[in-house]
Amino acid sequence: MPMLMLKCKTCGIIFSGVYTDNMTEFRNESDKNPNSTFKCSKGHLNNYALEDYVDLS
């Protein structure tokens, strides 16, 4: 199962954003809702688009 990582836009910490079984389904859902909001371990809240995700699996 791919783990998609995100980099905090405020402090630069890389953290796990999403685990997904199906990348095609994830992309389709991202097209419907282009911005996701996540909080890093330091509490910074940022909006992310599909191109912000990095697959490190």
All heavy atoms as TSV, in Angstrom:
chain	resi	resn	atom	element	x	y	z
A	1	MET	N	N	0.848	-1.168	0.000
A	1	MET	CA	C	0.000	0.000	0.000
A	1	MET	C	C	0.898	1.236	0.000
A	1	MET	O	O	1.684	1.420	0.910
A	1	MET	CB	C	-0.897	-0.032	1.235
A	1	MET	CG	C	-1.690	1.199	1.435
A	1	MET	SD	S	-2.957	1.260	2.731
A	1	MET	CE	C	-2.824	-0.190	3.668
A	2	PRO	N	N	0.820	2.056	-1.041
A	2	PRO	CA	C	1.673	3.251	-1.095
A	2	PRO	C	C	1.354	4.251	0.017
A	2	PRO	O	O	0.203	4.465	0.365
A	2	PRO	CB	C	1.342	3.867	-2.451
A	2	PRO	CG	C	0.729	2.794	-3.243
A	2	PRO	CD	C	0.059	1.886	-2.257
A	3	MET	N	N	2.410	4.806	0.587
A	3	MET	CA	C	2.257	5.862	1.572
A	3	MET	C	C	2.671	7.156	0.880
A	3	MET	O	O	3.779	7.268	0.372
A	3	MET	CB	C	3.144	5.612	2.780
A	3	MET	CG	C	3.076	6.729	3.784
A	3	MET	SD	S	3.942	6.400	5.324
A	3	MET	CE	C	5.566	5.932	4.792
A	4	LEU	N	N	1.774	8.086	0.845
A	4	LEU	CA	C	2.046	9.376	0.218
A	4	LEU	C	C	2.460	10.357	1.305
A	4	LEU	O	O	1.749	10.559	2.279
A	4	LEU	CB	C	0.819	9.876	-0.530
A	4	LEU	CG	C	0.296	8.938	-1.614
A	4	LEU	CD1	C	-0.947	9.524	-2.250
A	4	LEU	CD2	C	1.353	8.649	-2.652
A	5	MET	N	N	3.628	10.940	1.113
A	5	MET	CA	C	4.192	11.846	2.095
A	5	MET	C	C	3.928	13.291	1.675
A	5	MET	O	O	3.746	13.586	0.494
A	5	MET	CB	C	5.698	11.621	2.215
A	5	MET	CG	C	6.092	10.185	2.494
A	5	MET	SD	S	5.506	9.592	4.079
A	5	MET	CE	C	6.649	10.426	5.166
A	6	LEU	N	N	3.942	14.172	2.655
A	6	LEU	CA	C	3.783	15.605	2.425
A	6	LEU	C	C	4.909	16.347	3.121
A	6	LEU	O	O	5.427	15.899	4.135
A	6	LEU	CB	C	2.444	16.091	2.975
A	6	LEU	CG	C	1.207	15.626	2.234
A	6	LEU	CD1	C	-0.037	15.932	3.051
A	6	LEU	CD2	C	1.135	16.277	0.873
A	7	LYS	N	N	5.281	17.487	2.579
A	7	LYS	CA	C	6.273	18.359	3.204
A	7	LYS	C	C	5.541	19.600	3.699
A	7	LYS	O	O	4.851	20.268	2.935
A	7	LYS	CB	C	7.342	18.746	2.195
A	7	LYS	CG	C	8.433	19.606	2.778
A	7	LYS	CD	C	9.507	19.882	1.749
A	7	LYS	CE	C	10.600	20.727	2.328
A	7	LYS	NZ	N	11.642	21.013	1.331
A	8	CYS	N	N	5.704	19.898	4.982
A	8	CYS	CA	C	5.056	21.075	5.561
A	8	CYS	C	C	5.526	22.317	4.829
A	8	CYS	O	O	6.729	22.537	4.650
A	8	CYS	CB	C	5.369	21.174	7.041
A	8	CYS	SG	S	4.627	22.626	7.828
A	9	LYS	N	N	4.596	23.137	4.413
A	9	LYS	CA	C	4.916	24.362	3.679
A	9	LYS	C	C	5.432	25.467	4.597
A	9	LYS	O	O	5.955	26.462	4.139
A	9	LYS	CB	C	3.679	24.850	2.920
A	9	LYS	CG	C	3.273	23.882	1.822
A	9	LYS	CD	C	2.025	24.345	1.120
A	9	LYS	CE	C	1.645	23.370	0.023
A	9	LYS	NZ	N	0.456	23.822	-0.710
A	10	THR	N	N	5.309	25.256	5.909
A	10	THR	CA	C	5.770	26.253	6.877
A	10	THR	C	C	7.162	25.928	7.413
A	10	THR	O	O	8.052	26.766	7.383
A	10	THR	CB	C	4.775	26.359	8.051
A	10	THR	OG1	O	3.477	26.619	7.522
A	10	THR	CG2	C	5.156	27.461	9.013
A	11	CYS	N	N	7.356	24.673	7.895
A	11	CYS	CA	C	8.625	24.334	8.543
A	11	CYS	C	C	9.474	23.329	7.775
A	11	CYS	O	O	10.632	23.127	8.124
A	11	CYS	CB	C	8.371	23.813	9.954
A	11	CYS	SG	S	7.505	22.226	10.015
A	12	GLY	N	N	8.913	22.673	6.763
A	12	GLY	CA	C	9.702	21.767	5.934
A	12	GLY	C	C	9.752	20.328	6.405
A	12	GLY	O	O	10.406	19.503	5.779
A	13	ILE	N	N	9.108	19.993	7.515
A	13	ILE	CA	C	9.083	18.606	7.991
A	13	ILE	C	C	8.320	17.754	6.986
A	13	ILE	O	O	7.275	18.153	6.489
A	13	ILE	CB	C	8.400	18.515	9.373
A	13	ILE	CG1	C	9.294	19.114	10.439
A	13	ILE	CG2	C	8.030	17.087	9.725
A	13	ILE	CD1	C	8.666	19.134	11.815
A	14	ILE	N	N	8.855	16.557	6.709
A	14	ILE	CA	C	8.149	15.612	5.846
A	14	ILE	C	C	7.378	14.663	6.743
A	14	ILE	O	O	7.934	14.099	7.694
A	14	ILE	CB	C	9.144	14.856	4.941
A	14	ILE	CG1	C	9.800	15.844	3.987
A	14	ILE	CG2	C	8.429	13.739	4.187
A	14	ILE	CD1	C	10.862	15.261	3.103
A	15	PHE	N	N	6.101	14.497	6.468
A	15	PHE	CA	C	5.246	13.651	7.291
A	15	PHE	C	C	4.302	12.840	6.418
A	15	PHE	O	O	4.089	13.165	5.268
A	15	PHE	CB	C	4.459	14.496	8.307
A	15	PHE	CG	C	3.522	15.495	7.692
A	15	PHE	CD1	C	2.181	15.184	7.537
A	15	PHE	CD2	C	3.970	16.735	7.271
A	15	PHE	CE1	C	1.309	16.113	6.977
A	15	PHE	CE2	C	3.116	17.662	6.719
A	15	PHE	CZ	C	1.777	17.339	6.565
A	16	SER	N	N	3.785	11.741	6.986
A	16	SER	CA	C	2.872	10.892	6.220
A	16	SER	C	C	1.521	11.570	6.087
A	16	SER	O	O	0.974	12.078	7.050
A	16	SER	CB	C	2.728	9.518	6.868
A	16	SER	OG	O	2.360	9.643	8.206
A	17	GLY	N	N	1.038	11.619	4.853
A	17	GLY	CA	C	-0.234	12.274	4.586
A	17	GLY	C	C	-1.357	11.282	4.398
A	17	GLY	O	O	-2.364	11.346	5.079
A	18	VAL	N	N	-1.163	10.315	3.475
A	18	VAL	CA	C	-2.249	9.420	3.087
A	18	VAL	C	C	-1.693	8.035	2.770
A	18	VAL	O	O	-0.661	7.915	2.121
A	18	VAL	CB	C	-2.965	9.963	1.830
A	18	VAL	CG1	C	-4.032	9.006	1.349
A	18	VAL	CG2	C	-3.571	11.321	2.090
A	19	TYR	N	N	-2.386	6.998	3.223
A	19	TYR	CA	C	-2.144	5.635	2.758
A	19	TYR	C	C	-3.247	5.322	1.765
A	19	TYR	O	O	-4.409	5.587	2.030
A	19	TYR	CB	C	-2.212	4.632	3.907
A	19	TYR	CG	C	-1.062	4.733	4.863
A	19	TYR	CD1	C	-1.170	5.443	6.038
A	19	TYR	CD2	C	0.146	4.108	4.579
A	19	TYR	CE1	C	-0.118	5.539	6.919
A	19	TYR	CE2	C	1.210	4.198	5.452
A	19	TYR	CZ	C	1.068	4.900	6.619
A	19	TYR	OH	O	2.111	4.995	7.481
A	20	THR	N	N	-2.887	4.754	0.609
A	20	THR	CA	C	-3.904	4.454	-0.387
A	20	THR	C	C	-3.629	3.114	-1.045
A	20	THR	O	O	-2.476	2.753	-1.284
A	20	THR	CB	C	-3.995	5.567	-1.443
A	20	THR	OG1	O	-5.043	5.264	-2.342
A	20	THR	CG2	C	-2.724	5.758	-2.208
A	21	ASP	N	N	-4.688	2.357	-1.311
A	21	ASP	CA	C	-4.575	1.080	-2.012
A	21	ASP	C	C	-4.581	1.272	-3.515
A	21	ASP	O	O	-4.016	0.485	-4.250
A	21	ASP	CB	C	-5.744	0.153	-1.650
A	21	ASP	CG	C	-5.619	-0.393	-0.245
A	21	ASP	OD1	O	-4.486	-0.586	0.217
A	21	ASP	OD2	O	-6.661	-0.620	0.380
A	22	ASN	N	N	-5.244	2.311	-3.978
A	22	ASN	CA	C	-5.471	2.479	-5.400
A	22	ASN	C	C	-5.138	3.915	-5.806
A	22	ASN	O	O	-5.901	4.840	-5.535
A	22	ASN	CB	C	-6.939	2.137	-5.707
A	22	ASN	CG	C	-7.252	2.141	-7.168
A	22	ASN	OD1	O	-6.636	2.834	-7.963
A	22	ASN	ND2	N	-8.267	1.369	-7.527
A	23	MET	N	N	-4.012	4.091	-6.473
A	23	MET	CA	C	-3.595	5.441	-6.871
A	23	MET	C	C	-4.548	6.077	-7.877
A	23	MET	O	O	-4.783	7.279	-7.829
A	23	MET	CB	C	-2.181	5.409	-7.462
A	23	MET	CG	C	-1.095	5.237	-6.421
A	23	MET	SD	S	-1.066	6.569	-5.214
A	23	MET	CE	C	-0.644	7.955	-6.238
A	24	THR	N	N	-5.103	5.281	-8.776
A	24	THR	CA	C	-6.038	5.821	-9.767
A	24	THR	C	C	-7.266	6.391	-9.071
A	24	THR	O	O	-7.709	7.496	-9.378
A	24	THR	CB	C	-6.450	4.732	-10.779
A	24	THR	OG1	O	-5.266	4.221	-11.391
A	24	THR	CG2	C	-7.377	5.293	-11.836
A	25	GLU	N	N	-7.790	5.653	-8.110
A	25	GLU	CA	C	-8.960	6.126	-7.353
A	25	GLU	C	C	-8.605	7.385	-6.562
A	25	GLU	O	O	-9.378	8.331	-6.499
A	25	GLU	CB	C	-9.439	5.021	-6.408
A	25	GLU	CG	C	-10.693	5.368	-5.659
A	25	GLU	CD	C	-11.141	4.215	-4.780
A	25	GLU	OE1	O	-11.235	3.083	-5.287
A	25	GLU	OE2	O	-11.383	4.467	-3.585
A	26	PHE	N	N	-7.404	7.414	-5.967
A	26	PHE	CA	C	-6.970	8.586	-5.206
A	26	PHE	C	C	-6.886	9.814	-6.107
A	26	PHE	O	O	-7.319	10.899	-5.738
A	26	PHE	CB	C	-5.617	8.307	-4.541
A	26	PHE	CG	C	-5.106	9.466	-3.733
A	26	PHE	CD1	C	-5.675	9.781	-2.513
A	26	PHE	CD2	C	-4.059	10.250	-4.200
A	26	PHE	CE1	C	-5.217	10.858	-1.770
A	26	PHE	CE2	C	-3.590	11.318	-3.477
A	26	PHE	CZ	C	-4.170	11.620	-2.253
A	27	ARG	N	N	-6.333	9.636	-7.315
A	27	ARG	CA	C	-6.243	10.764	-8.264
A	27	ARG	C	C	-7.631	11.248	-8.673
A	27	ARG	O	O	-7.857	12.451	-8.787
A	27	ARG	CB	C	-5.449	10.342	-9.503
A	27	ARG	CG	C	-3.977	10.290	-9.275
A	27	ARG	CD	C	-3.207	10.037	-10.558
A	27	ARG	NE	N	-1.806	9.865	-10.269
A	27	ARG	CZ	C	-1.194	8.693	-10.160
A	27	ARG	NH1	N	-1.862	7.571	-10.329
A	27	ARG	NH2	N	0.087	8.635	-9.891
A	28	ASN	N	N	-8.551	10.314	-8.900
A	28	ASN	CA	C	-9.915	10.695	-9.280
A	28	ASN	C	C	-10.592	11.480	-8.160
A	28	ASN	O	O	-11.264	12.475	-8.413
A	28	ASN	CB	C	-10.745	9.470	-9.644
A	28	ASN	CG	C	-10.306	8.843	-10.948
A	28	ASN	OD1	O	-9.659	9.465	-11.768
A	28	ASN	ND2	N	-10.646	7.578	-11.125
A	29	GLU	N	N	-10.421	11.037	-6.927
A	29	GLU	CA	C	-10.986	11.762	-5.792
A	29	GLU	C	C	-10.340	13.136	-5.642
A	29	GLU	O	O	-10.991	14.110	-5.305
A	29	GLU	CB	C	-10.804	10.958	-4.498
A	29	GLU	CG	C	-11.711	9.756	-4.400
A	29	GLU	CD	C	-13.172	10.134	-4.381
A	29	GLU	OE1	O	-13.548	11.092	-3.680
A	29	GLU	OE2	O	-13.951	9.453	-5.085
A	30	SER	N	N	-9.034	13.213	-5.903
A	30	SER	CA	C	-8.322	14.494	-5.806
A	30	SER	C	C	-8.792	15.471	-6.870
A	30	SER	O	O	-8.790	16.676	-6.651
A	30	SER	CB	C	-6.818	14.271	-5.933
A	30	SER	OG	O	-6.346	13.539	-4.832
A	31	ASP	N	N	-9.170	14.949	-8.044
A	31	ASP	CA	C	-9.700	15.815	-9.094
A	31	ASP	C	C	-11.021	16.440	-8.667
A	31	ASP	O	O	-11.304	17.589	-8.975
A	31	ASP	CB	C	-9.894	15.044	-10.403
A	31	ASP	CG	C	-8.577	14.699	-11.069
A	31	ASP	OD1	O	-7.549	15.328	-10.715
A	31	ASP	OD2	O	-8.565	13.794	-11.923
A	32	LYS	N	N	-11.831	15.686	-7.910
A	32	LYS	CA	C	-13.131	16.187	-7.437
A	32	LYS	C	C	-12.942	17.201	-6.304
A	32	LYS	O	O	-13.686	18.159	-6.187
A	32	LYS	CB	C	-13.994	15.026	-6.936
A	32	LYS	CG	C	-14.425	14.070	-8.023
A	32	LYS	CD	C	-15.193	12.914	-7.428
A	32	LYS	CE	C	-15.411	11.809	-8.443
A	32	LYS	NZ	N	-15.975	10.614	-7.822
A	33	ASN	N	N	-11.974	16.937	-5.435
A	33	ASN	CA	C	-11.700	17.811	-4.292
A	33	ASN	C	C	-10.203	18.135	-4.313
A	33	ASN	O	O	-9.409	17.455	-3.680
A	33	ASN	CB	C	-12.087	17.107	-2.983
A	33	ASN	CG	C	-11.876	17.997	-1.781
A	33	ASN	OD1	O	-11.690	19.194	-1.917
A	33	ASN	ND2	N	-11.882	17.414	-0.600
A	34	PRO	N	N	-9.788	19.168	-5.040
A	34	PRO	CA	C	-8.368	19.407	-5.308
A	34	PRO	C	C	-7.516	19.803	-4.103
A	34	PRO	O	O	-6.314	19.629	-4.124
A	34	PRO	CB	C	-8.385	20.520	-6.342
A	34	PRO	CG	C	-9.699	21.183	-6.190
A	34	PRO	CD	C	-10.646	20.145	-5.679
A	35	ASN	N	N	-8.088	20.319	-3.055
A	35	ASN	CA	C	-7.293	20.747	-1.901
A	35	ASN	C	C	-7.609	19.923	-0.667
A	35	ASN	O	O	-8.763	19.756	-0.298
A	35	ASN	CB	C	-7.524	22.222	-1.588
A	35	ASN	CG	C	-6.961	23.119	-2.655
A	35	ASN	OD1	O	-5.845	22.936	-3.102
A	35	ASN	ND2	N	-7.749	24.080	-3.089
A	36	SER	N	N	-6.553	19.403	-0.040
A	36	SER	CA	C	-6.668	18.674	1.210
A	36	SER	C	C	-5.935	19.465	2.276
A	36	SER	O	O	-4.903	20.080	2.011
A	36	SER	CB	C	-6.041	17.291	1.082
A	36	SER	OG	O	-6.653	16.559	0.064
A	37	THR	N	N	-6.434	19.431	3.487
A	37	THR	CA	C	-5.797	20.141	4.589
A	37	THR	C	C	-5.200	19.125	5.553
A	37	THR	O	O	-5.874	18.199	5.971
A	37	THR	CB	C	-6.813	21.023	5.324
A	37	THR	OG1	O	-7.403	21.919	4.380
A	37	THR	CG2	C	-6.158	21.825	6.422
A	38	PHE	N	N	-3.919	19.300	5.881
A	38	PHE	CA	C	-3.242	18.433	6.832
A	38	PHE	C	C	-2.450	19.278	7.800
A	38	PHE	O	O	-2.038	20.387	7.488
A	38	PHE	CB	C	-2.287	17.463	6.117
A	38	PHE	CG	C	-2.990	16.388	5.352
A	38	PHE	CD1	C	-3.238	16.543	4.001
A	38	PHE	CD2	C	-3.403	15.230	5.976
A	38	PHE	CE1	C	-3.888	15.561	3.284
A	38	PHE	CE2	C	-4.056	14.246	5.265
A	38	PHE	CZ	C	-4.294	14.407	3.917
A	39	LYS	N	N	-2.194	18.705	8.986
A	39	LYS	CA	C	-1.427	19.387	10.015
A	39	LYS	C	C	-0.157	18.588	10.281
A	39	LYS	O	O	-0.207	17.376	10.467
A	39	LYS	CB	C	-2.261	19.463	11.304
A	39	LYS	CG	C	-1.662	20.331	12.384
A	39	LYS	CD	C	-2.481	20.314	13.653
A	39	LYS	CE	C	-3.808	21.003	13.443
A	39	LYS	NZ	N	-4.551	21.172	14.703
A	40	CYS	N	N	1.000	19.240	10.274
A	40	CYS	CA	C	2.258	18.555	10.555
A	40	CYS	C	C	2.394	18.342	12.064
A	40	CYS	O	O	1.577	18.819	12.854
A	40	CYS	CB	C	3.443	19.342	9.994
A	40	CYS	SG	S	3.987	20.732	10.990
A	41	SER	N	N	3.467	17.652	12.469
A	41	SER	CA	C	3.663	17.335	13.892
A	41	SER	C	C	3.907	18.581	14.745
A	41	SER	O	O	3.737	18.539	15.961
A	41	SER	CB	C	4.827	16.368	14.054
A	41	SER	OG	O	6.020	16.944	13.557
A	42	LYS	N	N	4.281	19.686	14.109
A	42	LYS	CA	C	4.470	20.943	14.855
A	42	LYS	C	C	3.199	21.778	14.895
A	42	LYS	O	O	3.196	22.877	15.429
A	42	LYS	CB	C	5.617	21.749	14.244
A	42	LYS	CG	C	6.963	21.103	14.457
A	42	LYS	CD	C	8.070	22.026	14.015
A	42	LYS	CE	C	9.418	21.415	14.348
A	42	LYS	NZ	N	10.516	22.300	13.963
A	43	GLY	N	N	2.120	21.272	14.288
A	43	GLY	CA	C	0.835	21.955	14.362
A	43	GLY	C	C	0.539	22.936	13.250
A	43	GLY	O	O	-0.438	23.668	13.318
A	44	HIS	N	N	1.383	22.986	12.229
A	44	HIS	CA	C	1.136	23.897	11.104
A	44	HIS	C	C	0.081	23.301	10.187
A	44	HIS	O	O	0.207	22.168	9.740
A	44	HIS	CB	C	2.419	24.151	10.313
A	44	HIS	CG	C	3.529	24.706	11.141
A	44	HIS	ND1	N	4.763	24.130	11.215
A	44	HIS	CD2	C	3.562	25.803	11.930
A	44	HIS	CE1	C	5.526	24.839	12.028
A	44	HIS	NE2	N	4.820	25.863	12.483
A	45	LEU	N	N	-0.952	24.054	9.895
A	45	LEU	CA	C	-2.056	23.608	9.048
A	45	LEU	C	C	-1.851	24.184	7.649
A	45	LEU	O	O	-1.713	25.387	7.477
A	45	LEU	CB	C	-3.378	24.109	9.636
A	45	LEU	CG	C	-4.647	23.503	9.095
A	45	LEU	CD1	C	-4.686	22.004	9.342
A	45	LEU	CD2	C	-5.854	24.150	9.758
A	46	ASN	N	N	-1.780	23.287	6.645
A	46	ASN	CA	C	-1.548	23.708	5.262
A	46	ASN	C	C	-2.505	23.001	4.319
A	46	ASN	O	O	-2.963	21.892	4.589
A	46	ASN	CB	C	-0.113	23.364	4.829
A	46	ASN	CG	C	0.928	24.171	5.563
A	46	ASN	OD1	O	1.070	25.353	5.316
A	46	ASN	ND2	N	1.636	23.535	6.471
A	47	ASN	N	N	-2.789	23.635	3.191
A	47	ASN	CA	C	-3.581	23.020	2.125
A	47	ASN	C	C	-2.634	22.397	1.112
A	47	ASN	O	O	-1.607	22.981	0.778
A	47	ASN	CB	C	-4.454	24.058	1.414
A	47	ASN	CG	C	-5.585	24.529	2.290
A	47	ASN	OD1	O	-6.143	23.763	3.049
A	47	ASN	ND2	N	-5.913	25.795	2.194
A	48	TYR	N	N	-3.001	21.211	0.617
A	48	TYR	CA	C	-2.175	20.493	-0.340
A	48	TYR	C	C	-3.000	20.084	-1.546
A	48	TYR	O	O	-4.150	19.703	-1.424
A	48	TYR	CB	C	-1.570	19.236	0.303
A	48	TYR	CG	C	-0.616	19.564	1.414
A	48	TYR	CD1	C	-1.042	19.620	2.735
A	48	TYR	CD2	C	0.705	19.857	1.144
A	48	TYR	CE1	C	-0.173	19.944	3.753
A	48	TYR	CE2	C	1.591	20.192	2.165
A	48	TYR	CZ	C	1.136	20.222	3.459
A	48	TYR	OH	O	2.005	20.552	4.464
A	49	ALA	N	N	-2.364	20.142	-2.716
A	49	ALA	CA	C	-2.961	19.674	-3.961
A	49	ALA	C	C	-2.307	18.346	-4.325
A	49	ALA	O	O	-1.299	17.948	-3.733
A	49	ALA	CB	C	-2.749	20.701	-5.061
A	50	LEU	N	N	-2.853	17.651	-5.314
A	50	LEU	CA	C	-2.350	16.340	-5.703
A	50	LEU	C	C	-0.849	16.355	-6.017
A	50	LEU	O	O	-0.115	15.450	-5.633
A	50	LEU	CB	C	-3.141	15.820	-6.914
A	50	LEU	CG	C	-2.744	14.448	-7.435
A	50	LEU	CD1	C	-2.962	13.385	-6.358
A	50	LEU	CD2	C	-3.517	14.092	-8.672
A	51	GLU	N	N	-0.376	17.399	-6.667
A	51	GLU	CA	C	1.035	17.452	-7.033
A	51	GLU	C	C	1.970	17.632	-5.848
A	51	GLU	O	O	3.184	17.488	-5.974
A	51	GLU	CB	C	1.300	18.527	-8.096
A	51	GLU	CG	C	0.847	19.916	-7.740
A	51	GLU	CD	C	-0.602	20.219	-8.132
A	51	GLU	OE1	O	-1.306	19.332	-8.622
A	51	GLU	OE2	O	-1.013	21.361	-7.899
A	52	ASP	N	N	1.442	17.934	-4.650
A	52	ASP	CA	C	2.264	18.079	-3.448
A	52	ASP	C	C	2.623	16.744	-2.822
A	52	ASP	O	O	3.549	16.668	-2.019
A	52	ASP	CB	C	1.534	18.936	-2.410
A	52	ASP	CG	C	1.338	20.368	-2.856
A	52	ASP	OD1	O	2.241	20.909	-3.517
A	52	ASP	OD2	O	0.278	20.940	-2.560
A	53	TYR	N	N	1.896	15.679	-3.137
A	53	TYR	CA	C	2.132	14.368	-2.546
A	53	TYR	C	C	3.354	13.706	-3.170
A	53	TYR	O	O	3.582	13.805	-4.368
A	53	TYR	CB	C	0.928	13.442	-2.737
A	53	TYR	CG	C	-0.279	13.860	-1.932
A	53	TYR	CD1	C	-1.228	14.700	-2.477
A	53	TYR	CD2	C	-0.455	13.411	-0.638
A	53	TYR	CE1	C	-2.345	15.096	-1.757
A	53	TYR	CE2	C	-1.556	13.797	0.106
A	53	TYR	CZ	C	-2.495	14.634	-0.462
A	53	TYR	OH	O	-3.588	15.014	0.261
A	54	VAL	N	N	4.146	13.014	-2.343
A	54	VAL	CA	C	5.326	12.293	-2.809
A	54	VAL	C	C	5.169	10.829	-2.397
A	54	VAL	O	O	4.908	10.531	-1.235
A	54	VAL	CB	C	6.613	12.875	-2.172
A	54	VAL	CG1	C	7.830	12.094	-2.599
A	54	VAL	CG2	C	6.750	14.345	-2.493
A	55	ASP	N	N	5.336	9.900	-3.357
A	55	ASP	CA	C	5.231	8.469	-3.084
A	55	ASP	C	C	6.619	7.947	-2.771
A	55	ASP	O	O	7.481	7.876	-3.626
A	55	ASP	CB	C	4.644	7.748	-4.301
A	55	ASP	CG	C	4.438	6.261	-4.043
A	55	ASP	OD1	O	4.753	5.787	-2.933
A	55	ASP	OD2	O	3.962	5.581	-4.962
A	56	LEU	N	N	6.877	7.600	-1.496
A	56	LEU	CA	C	8.184	7.091	-1.074
A	56	LEU	C	C	8.182	5.583	-0.907
A	56	LEU	O	O	9.121	5.040	-0.342
A	56	LEU	CB	C	8.604	7.766	0.228
A	56	LEU	CG	C	8.819	9.273	0.173
A	56	LEU	CD1	C	9.231	9.797	1.536
A	56	LEU	CD2	C	9.861	9.634	-0.858
A	57	SER	N	N	7.154	4.911	-1.397
A	57	SER	CA	C	7.101	3.449	-1.232
A	57	SER	C	C	8.014	2.746	-2.200
A	57	SER	O	O	8.530	3.269	-3.137
A	57	SER	CB	C	5.689	2.949	-1.404
A	57	SER	OG	O	5.176	3.299	-2.673
